[in-house]
Amino acid sequence: MAGPATAGPGAGLGPEQGVGAAAPRPAAGPASAVADPAAGPGSAVANPAAGPGSGLPSEVPAGADPCPVAAGGPGYRAVFAVPEFRVVFVAHLLSLLGVVVSEIALTVLVYDLTRSPLLSALTFALGFLPYLIGGTLLAGVADRYPPRRVLVVCDLVCAGCVALMVVPATPVAGLLLLRCAVAAVAPVFNGTRMATLADILGDGDLFVLGRSLLRIVSQSALLTGFAVGGLLLTAVPPRGAIAITAVTFLASAALLRLGTRKRPARGATERQRGNLALLRDRRVRALMLLFWVPPLFAVVPEALAAPYADQAGVSTAALGLLMCALPVGTIAGELFAGSALGAATRSRIVYPLVLAGVLPYLLYAVEPAAVLAGLALLLAGATGAYTLGLDAWFVAAVPEEQRGRAMTLMTAGMMTAQGVGMAAAGLAAEFLPVHLVVAATGVLGTLCLVAVVLEVRATEVRDGADRHVTSR
């Protein structure tokens, strides 16, 4: 399942968008030394109870090595060689289908019932605020209960909410509340899934590549999902399309229940720290900022794409180019970094890519034609490859028993940053020409990113092996 999601600069969907997501982007950041997946946690021997290479679930006792055999060398193919990851990947696809189709269908349904553009737009926007509330108030759930149980319950909650949307007697206010409920559980689902990936793949390079694959799928969904949803609505009414999404959530829950292993709660034997205590760790806080700040500025051109197209007098096709350029660049950048670069190289390029993330927006100062504007957005999206390195740093910095909470907070922060960025961009465009707002974003965003990078660097301590360790 997914809630509004985020990704690296220019991404289209959130942290591997799943349960209840609205439709923002993933982020990434600084990298640390990454364990060799051939020897590290990501290549541990499969649990004998499940059988070598078996995809069947089995209980993993506390303290046991949780990772199955990762056949093959490093790379995306090695990630797919892990049976349990394949289950999570397919469940992710089903959740994405449910999220995208339900969003467009619910928006159309609310408009049909009210004929109000405001309420229709509000239906889509409601994915942001509940994401913040759920991510902060429910963050501890990700570590307090067994992860498989959390994932399955979140999917079932979403399926139940969606099923109630189908009931003709449900009023518009009820539809909006149900939309909020779906969005509220999204950060818990996404945070738990990200932490579980470290259990399945280890916290080395396989984890980084697994996260990358889920982000790539989320970005691709932005490009194709709404088109598929639109076609579906030509064949079935909005409530019928929403009913289909209930089935996808149930299928995701079944896959996660039957195809993933039972693992104990991470915080079951540890005294859990609260959100503020976790953020008092300077290293974790700095890395969180490196996840949150880039999306704050990256979303501005997308938020203002329609006004810019109108101001520049370009065609509808050109508007489509502007809307697709960022996610296409993000997908290309992640695929290249994940398949052609090693872990050490991905770590080294984090800072340069972060600092270059919004510099292409400066081209908007001359009010470029659609092709040049699209090229600038494509380049900005490609810098999102820094997320692979940042993922490695983050999982290394956060204590294992706090990973679910930390990743839930990180996800909620990215979604909130995107919502704030979109709102701020729209407000600024009320008083300034759109192209100047985007160009100013390039200046202000770069200055803010320099400050964040300096803070992250201040938390680094290098030992003799030139590995990052946490400075608290």
Secondary structure, 3 states (H helix, E strand, C coil): CCCCCCCCCCCCCCCCCCCCCCCCCCCCCCCCCCCCCCCCHHHCCCCCCCCCCCCCCCCCCCCCCCCCCCCCCCCHHHHHCCHHHHHHHHHHHHHHHHHHHHHHHHHHHHHHHHCCHHHHHHHHHCCCHHHHHHHHHCCCHHHHCCHHHHHHHHHHHHHHHHHHHHCCCCCHHHHHHHHHHHHHHHHHHHHHHHHHHHHHHCCCHHHHHHHHHHHHHHHHHHHHHHHHHHHHHHHCCHHHHHHHHHHHHHHHHHHHHHHCCCCCCCCCCCCCCCHHHHHCCHHHHHHHHHHHHHHHHHCHHHHCHHHHHHHHCCCHHHHHHHHHHHHHHHHHHHHHHHHHCCHHHHHHCHHHHHHHCCHHHHHHHHCCCHHHHHHHHHHHHHHHHHHHHHHHHHHHHCCHHHHHHHHHHHHHHHHHHHHHHHHHHHHHHCCCCHHHHHHHHHHHHHHHHHHHHHHHHHCEEECCCCCEEECC
